[in-house]
Structure formats: structure tokens, C-alpha cells
Amino acid sequence: MIPGYYRKEDSYNPEAARSYIYNLTEFIKEVNKCVKVSVMNKYEADESSCIKFSPFNTVHKKILENLLNRPEVIRMLKGRKMRVSR
């Protein structure tokens, strides 16, 4: 870790900066706790942490058709021997 990174005055997380400077043991404990929580929540699909796409519709179909008709895409698909159902 770069010691100058956690300066109180310009840190993105002033609380972490203070902890890093004044109480390294507590800082390490908090980092470990945050990592454990992140790992536990890694596959949670709550509304606040996932990307959602709209259902495939006529707008998507038109975009897909335009992409698939581009010469460079056709060459790429032929080179990979891939089929795309429309």
C-alpha cells in the first residue's frame, strides 16, 4: 500500500484514512470485515447491486439486424463458423 494514499485531507474515505494513520490494527480488521461481507454478497441479486436489461423487443431486433448485416461482422462470423439465429 502506498503510505501517502491515505492522507486525511484528500482521501475518498476520510474515516478509512484516519483509521489507517492512527489505528492500523483497526483499519486491517475493518478491511477484512468488508472483504468478508463482499464475498458473502457476491452472488446476491438485490435490486441495488445488479444490472438489468429490458426484454428483447423490436428495437433490439432492429439493432441486431443492423449489426449482423455489417460486412465486418459477417466476415467475423464466417471466420468463426458461428450461426446467429434472427
C-alpha distances in whole Angstrom, upper triangle without the diagonal:
4,6,9,8,9,13,16,18,16,14,15,15,16,17,13,12,15,14,11,12,16,15,12,15,16,13,12,16,16,13,15,18,17,16,20,22,20,21,25,25,24,28,30,32,32,33,30,28,30,31,35,37,41,44,45,48,50,48,45,48,49,46,45,49,48,45,47,50,47,48,45,44,48,47,43,45,48,46,44,47,46,48,47,50,51
4,6,5,8,10,14,16,14,13,15,15,16,17,14,12,15,15,11,12,16,16,14,17,18,15,15,18,18,16,18,21,20,19,23,24,23,24,28,28,27,31,32,34,34,35,31,29,32,33,36,39,42,45,46,49,51,48,46,49,50,46,46,50,48,45,48,50,48,49,45,45,48,48,44,46,49,47,45,49,47,50,49,51,52
4,5,6,8,12,14,13,12,15,14,14,15,13,10,12,13,9,9,12,14,12,15,16,13,14,18,18,16,19,21,20,21,24,25,24,26,29,29,29,33,34,36,36,36,33,31,34,35,39,41,45,48,49,52,54,51,49,52,53,49,49,53,52,49,51,54,51,52,49,48,52,51,48,50,53,50,49,52,51,53,52,54,55
4,6,6,10,11,10,10,13,14,13,15,13,10,12,14,11,10,14,16,14,18,18,15,17,20,19,18,21,23,22,22,26,27,26,28,31,31,30,34,35,36,36,36,33,31,34,35,38,41,44,47,49,51,53,50,48,51,52,48,49,52,51,48,50,53,50,51,48,48,51,51,48,50,53,51,49,53,51,53,52,54,55
4,6,9,11,9,7,10,11,11,13,11,8,12,13,10,11,14,16,14,17,18,14,15,19,17,16,19,21,19,20,23,24,23,25,28,27,27,30,31,33,32,33,29,27,30,31,35,37,40,43,45,47,49,46,44,48,48,45,45,49,47,45,47,50,47,49,45,45,48,48,45,47,50,48,46,50,48,50,49,51,51
4,6,9,8,6,9,8,8,10,8,5,8,9,7,7,11,13,12,15,15,11,13,16,15,14,17,19,17,19,22,22,22,24,27,26,26,30,30,32,31,32,28,27,30,31,35,37,41,44,46,48,50,47,45,49,49,46,47,50,49,46,49,52,49,51,48,47,51,50,47,49,52,50,49,52,50,52,50,52,53
4,6,6,6,9,10,8,10,10,6,8,11,9,8,11,14,14,17,17,14,17,19,18,17,21,22,21,22,25,26,25,28,30,30,30,33,33,35,34,34,30,29,32,34,37,40,43,46,48,50,52,49,48,51,51,48,49,52,51,49,51,54,51,53,50,49,53,53,50,51,55,53,51,55,53,55,53,55,55
4,6,6,9,8,5,8,9,5,6,10,10,8,11,13,14,17,16,14,17,19,17,17,21,22,20,22,25,25,25,28,30,29,30,33,33,34,33,33,29,29,32,33,37,40,42,46,48,50,52,49,48,51,52,49,50,53,52,50,52,55,53,54,51,51,54,55,51,53,56,55,53,56,54,56,54,56,56
4,6,9,10,7,11,12,9,10,13,13,12,14,17,18,21,20,18,21,23,21,20,24,25,23,25,28,28,27,30,32,31,32,35,35,36,34,34,30,30,33,34,37,40,42,46,48,50,52,48,47,51,51,48,49,53,51,49,52,54,52,54,51,50,54,54,51,53,56,55,54,57,55,56,54,56,56
4,7,9,8,11,12,9,11,14,14,13,16,18,19,22,21,18,20,23,20,20,23,24,22,23,27,26,25,28,31,29,30,33,33,33,32,32,28,27,30,31,34,37,39,43,45,47,48,45,44,48,48,44,46,49,47,45,48,50,48,50,47,47,50,51,48,49,53,51,50,53,51,53,51,53,52
4,5,5,9,8,6,9,12,11,12,15,16,16,19,18,14,17,19,17,16,20,20,18,20,23,23,22,25,27,26,26,29,29,30,29,29,25,24,27,28,32,34,37,41,43,45,47,44,42,46,46,43,44,48,46,44,47,49,47,49,46,45,49,49,46,48,51,50,48,51,49,50,49,50,50
4,6,9,9,8,12,13,13,14,17,18,18,20,18,15,17,19,16,15,19,19,16,18,21,20,19,22,24,23,23,26,26,27,26,25,21,21,24,25,28,31,34,37,39,41,43,40,39,42,43,40,41,44,43,41,44,46,44,46,44,43,46,47,44,45,48,47,45,48,46,47,46,47,47
4,6,5,6,9,10,11,12,14,15,15,17,15,12,15,16,13,13,16,16,14,16,19,18,18,21,23,22,22,26,25,26,25,25,21,21,24,25,29,32,35,38,40,42,45,42,41,44,45,42,43,46,45,43,46,49,47,49,46,45,48,49,46,47,50,49,47,50,48,49,47,49,49
4,5,5,6,9,10,10,12,13,14,17,14,12,15,17,14,14,18,18,16,19,22,21,21,24,26,25,26,29,28,30,28,28,24,24,27,29,32,35,38,42,44,46,48,45,44,48,48,45,46,50,49,47,50,52,50,52,50,48,52,53,49,51,54,53,51,54,52,53,51,52,52
4,5,5,6,9,10,11,11,12,14,11,10,13,14,11,12,16,15,14,17,19,19,19,22,23,23,24,28,27,28,27,27,24,24,27,29,33,36,39,42,44,47,49,46,45,49,50,47,47,51,50,48,51,54,52,54,51,50,53,54,51,52,55,54,52,54,52,53,51,53,53
4,5,5,6,9,10,10,10,12,10,7,10,11,9,9,13,13,12,14,17,17,17,20,22,21,22,26,26,27,26,27,24,23,26,28,32,35,38,41,43,46,48,46,44,48,49,46,46,50,49,47,49,52,50,52,49,48,51,52,48,49,53,51,49,52,50,51,50,51,52
4,5,5,6,9,10,10,13,12,9,12,14,12,12,16,16,15,17,20,20,20,23,25,25,26,29,29,31,30,30,27,26,29,31,34,37,40,43,46,48,50,48,46,49,50,47,48,51,50,48,51,53,51,53,50,49,53,53,49,51,54,52,51,54,52,53,51,53,54
4,5,5,6,8,9,12,10,9,12,14,12,13,17,17,17,19,22,22,22,25,27,27,28,31,31,33,31,32,29,28,31,34,37,40,43,46,48,51,53,51,49,53,54,50,51,55,54,52,54,57,55,57,54,53,56,56,53,54,58,56,54,57,55,56,55,57,57
4,5,5,5,6,8,7,5,9,10,9,11,14,14,14,17,19,19,20,23,24,25,26,29,29,31,30,31,28,27,30,33,36,40,43,46,48,51,53,51,49,52,54,50,51,55,54,52,54,57,55,57,54,52,56,56,53,54,57,55,53,56,54,56,54,56,56
4,6,6,5,8,8,5,8,11,10,10,13,15,15,16,19,20,20,22,24,25,26,29,30,32,31,32,29,28,31,33,37,40,43,46,48,51,53,51,49,52,53,50,50,54,53,50,53,56,54,55,52,51,54,54,51,52,55,53,51,54,53,54,53,55,55
4,6,7,10,10,9,11,14,14,14,17,18,18,20,23,24,24,26,28,29,29,33,33,35,35,35,32,31,34,36,40,43,46,49,51,54,56,53,52,55,56,53,53,57,56,53,56,58,56,58,54,54,57,57,54,55,58,56,54,57,56,57,56,58,59
4,6,9,9,9,12,14,14,15,17,19,19,21,23,24,25,27,29,30,31,34,34,36,35,37,33,32,36,38,42,45,48,51,53,56,58,56,54,57,58,55,56,59,58,56,58,61,59,61,58,57,60,60,57,58,61,59,57,60,58,60,59,60,61
4,6,5,6,9,10,11,12,14,16,17,19,20,21,23,25,26,27,28,32,32,35,34,35,32,31,34,37,40,44,47,50,52,55,57,55,53,56,58,55,55,59,58,55,58,61,59,60,57,56,59,59,56,57,60,58,56,59,57,59,57,59,60
4,5,5,6,9,10,10,12,14,15,16,18,20,21,22,24,26,26,30,31,33,33,34,31,30,33,35,39,42,45,48,50,53,56,54,51,55,56,53,53,57,56,53,55,58,57,58,55,53,57,57,53,54,57,55,53,56,54,56,55,57,58
4,5,5,6,9,10,11,12,14,16,17,19,20,21,23,25,26,29,30,33,32,34,31,30,33,36,39,42,46,48,51,54,57,54,52,55,57,54,54,57,57,54,56,59,58,59,56,55,58,58,54,55,58,56,54,56,55,56,55,57,58
4,5,5,6,9,10,10,12,14,15,17,18,20,21,23,24,28,27,30,30,31,28,27,31,34,37,40,44,46,49,52,54,52,50,53,55,52,52,56,56,53,55,58,57,58,55,54,57,57,54,54,57,56,53,56,54,56,54,56,57
4,5,5,6,9,10,11,12,14,15,16,18,20,21,22,26,26,29,28,30,26,25,28,31,35,38,41,44,46,49,52,49,47,51,52,49,49,53,52,50,52,55,53,55,52,50,54,54,50,51,54,53,50,53,51,53,51,53,54
4,5,5,6,9,10,11,12,14,15,17,18,20,21,24,25,28,28,30,27,25,28,31,34,38,41,43,46,49,52,49,47,50,52,49,49,52,52,49,51,54,53,54,51,49,53,52,49,50,53,51,48,51,49,51,50,52,53
4,6,5,6,9,10,11,12,14,16,17,19,20,23,24,27,26,29,26,25,28,31,34,37,41,43,45,48,52,50,47,50,52,49,49,53,53,50,52,55,54,55,52,51,54,54,50,51,54,52,50,52,50,52,50,52,53
4,5,5,6,9,10,11,12,14,15,16,18,22,21,24,24,25,23,21,25,28,31,34,38,40,43,46,49,47,44,48,49,47,47,50,50,48,50,53,52,53,50,49,52,52,48,49,52,51,48,51,49,50,48,50,51
4,5,5,6,9,10,11,12,14,15,16,20,20,23,23,25,22,20,23,26,29,33,36,38,41,44,47,45,42,45,47,44,44,48,48,45,47,50,49,50,47,45,49,49,45,46,49,47,45,48,45,47,46,47,48
4,5,5,6,9,10,11,12,14,15,19,19,23,23,25,23,21,24,26,30,33,36,39,41,44,47,45,43,46,48,45,44,48,48,46,47,50,49,51,48,46,49,49,45,46,49,47,45,47,45,47,45,47,48
4,5,5,6,9,10,11,12,14,17,17,21,20,23,21,19,22,25,28,32,35,37,40,43,46,44,42,45,47,45,44,48,48,46,47,51,50,52,49,47,50,50,46,46,50,48,46,48,46,47,45,47,48
4,5,5,6,9,10,11,12,15,15,18,18,20,17,16,19,22,25,29,32,34,37,40,43,41,39,42,44,41,41,45,45,42,44,47,46,48,45,43,46,47,43,44,47,46,43,45,43,44,43,44,45
4,5,5,6,9,10,10,14,15,18,18,21,18,16,19,21,25,28,31,34,36,39,42,40,38,41,43,40,39,43,43,41,42,46,45,46,43,41,44,45,41,41,44,43,40,43,40,42,40,42,43
4,5,5,6,9,10,13,14,17,18,21,19,17,19,22,25,29,32,34,36,40,43,41,39,42,44,41,41,44,45,42,44,47,46,48,45,43,46,46,42,42,46,44,41,43,41,42,41,42,44
4,5,5,6,8,11,11,14,14,17,15,14,16,20,23,26,29,31,34,37,41,39,37,40,42,39,39,43,43,41,42,46,45,47,45,42,45,46,42,42,45,44,41,43,41,42,40,41,42
4,5,5,6,9,10,13,13,16,14,11,14,17,20,24,27,29,31,35,38,36,34,37,39,36,36,39,40,37,39,42,42,44,41,39,41,42,38,38,42,41,38,40,37,38,37,38,39
4,5,5,8,10,13,15,18,16,14,15,18,21,24,28,29,32,35,38,37,34,37,39,37,36,40,40,38,39,42,42,43,41,38,41,41,38,37,41,40,37,39,36,37,36,37,39
4,6,8,8,12,13,16,16,13,15,19,21,24,28,29,31,35,38,37,35,37,40,38,37,40,41,39,40,44,43,45,43,40,43,43,40,39,42,42,38,40,38,38,37,38,39
4,6,5,9,9,13,12,10,12,15,18,21,24,26,28,32,35,34,31,34,37,35,34,38,39,36,38,41,41,43,40,38,41,42,38,37,41,40,37,39,36,37,35,36,37
4,6,9,11,13,13,10,11,14,16,19,23,24,27,30,33,32,29,32,35,32,31,35,36,33,35,38,38,40,37,35,37,38,34,34,37,37,33,35,33,33,32,33,34
4,6,9,12,13,10,10,13,15,18,21,22,24,28,31,30,28,30,33,31,30,33,34,32,33,37,37,39,36,34,36,37,34,33,36,36,32,34,31,31,30,30,32
4,6,9,10,8,9,12,14,17,20,21,24,27,31,30,28,30,33,31,30,34,35,33,34,38,38,40,38,35,38,39,36,35,38,38,35,36,33,33,31,32,33
4,7,8,7,6,9,10,14,16,18,21,24,27,27,24,27,30,28,28,31,32,31,32,35,36,38,36,33,36,37,34,33,37,37,34,35,32,32,29,29,30
4,6,6,7,10,11,15,17,19,22,25,28,27,25,28,31,29,29,33,34,32,34,37,38,40,39,36,38,40,37,36,40,40,37,38,35,34,32,32,32
4,6,6,8,9,13,14,17,20,22,26,25,23,26,29,27,27,31,32,31,33,36,36,39,37,35,37,39,36,35,39,40,37,38,35,34,31,31,31
4,6,9,10,14,16,19,22,25,28,26,25,28,30,28,29,32,33,31,34,37,36,39,37,35,38,40,37,36,40,40,37,39,36,36,33,33,33
4,7,10,13,16,19,22,24,28,26,24,27,29,27,27,31,32,30,32,35,35,37,35,33,36,37,34,34,37,37,35,36,33,33,31,31,31
4,6,10,13,15,18,21,24,23,21,24,26,24,24,28,28,27,28,32,32,34,32,30,32,34,31,30,34,34,31,33,30,30,27,28,28
4,7,10,13,15,18,21,19,17,20,22,20,20,24,25,23,25,28,28,31,29,26,29,31,28,28,31,32,29,31,27,27,24,25,25
4,7,9,12,15,18,17,15,18,20,18,19,22,23,22,24,27,27,30,29,26,29,31,28,27,31,32,29,30,27,26,23,23,22
4,6,9,11,14,13,11,14,16,15,15,19,20,19,20,23,24,27,26,23,26,28,26,25,28,29,27,28,24,23,20,20,19
4,6,8,11,11,9,12,15,14,15,18,19,19,20,23,24,28,27,24,26,29,27,26,29,31,29,29,25,24,20,20,18
4,6,10,10,9,11,14,14,14,17,18,18,19,22,24,27,27,24,25,28,26,25,28,30,28,28,24,22,18,17,16
4,7,8,6,7,10,11,10,13,15,15,16,19,21,24,24,20,22,25,24,22,25,27,25,25,21,19,15,14,12
4,5,5,6,9,10,11,12,14,15,16,18,21,24,25,21,23,26,25,23,26,28,27,26,23,20,17,15,12
4,5,5,6,9,10,10,12,14,15,16,19,22,23,21,21,25,25,23,26,28,27,27,23,21,17,15,12
4,5,5,6,9,10,11,13,14,16,17,21,22,19,21,24,24,22,25,28,27,27,23,21,18,16,13
4,5,5,6,9,10,11,12,14,16,19,20,17,18,22,21,19,22,25,23,23,20,18,14,14,11
4,5,5,6,9,10,10,12,15,18,19,16,17,20,20,18,21,23,22,22,18,16,12,11,8
4,5,5,6,9,10,11,13,16,18,15,16,20,20,18,21,24,23,23,20,18,14,14,10
4,5,5,6,9,10,11,15,15,13,15,18,18,17,20,22,21,22,19,17,14,14,11
4,5,5,6,9,10,14,14,11,12,16,15,14,17,19,18,18,15,13,10,10,8
4,5,5,6,9,12,14,11,11,15,15,14,16,19,19,18,16,13,10,10,8
4,6,5,7,10,12,10,11,14,15,14,17,19,19,20,17,16,13,14,11
4,5,5,9,9,7,9,12,12,11,14,16,16,17,15,14,11,13,11
4,6,8,9,6,6,10,10,9,11,14,14,14,12,11,8,10,9
4,6,9,7,7,10,11,11,12,15,16,16,14,13,12,13,11
4,6,5,6,9,10,11,12,14,16,16,15,15,14,16,14
4,5,5,6,9,10,11,12,14,15,15,15,15,17,17
4,5,5,6,9,10,10,12,14,14,15,15,18,18
4,5,5,6,9,10,11,12,11,12,11,14,14
4,5,5,6,9,10,10,10,10,10,13,14
4,5,5,6,9,10,10,12,13,16,17
4,6,5,6,8,9,11,12,15,17
4,5,5,6,5,7,8,12,14
4,5,5,6,8,11,14,16
4,6,8,11,13,17,19
4,5,9,11,15,18
4,7,10,13,16
4,7,10,13
4,6,10
4,6
4
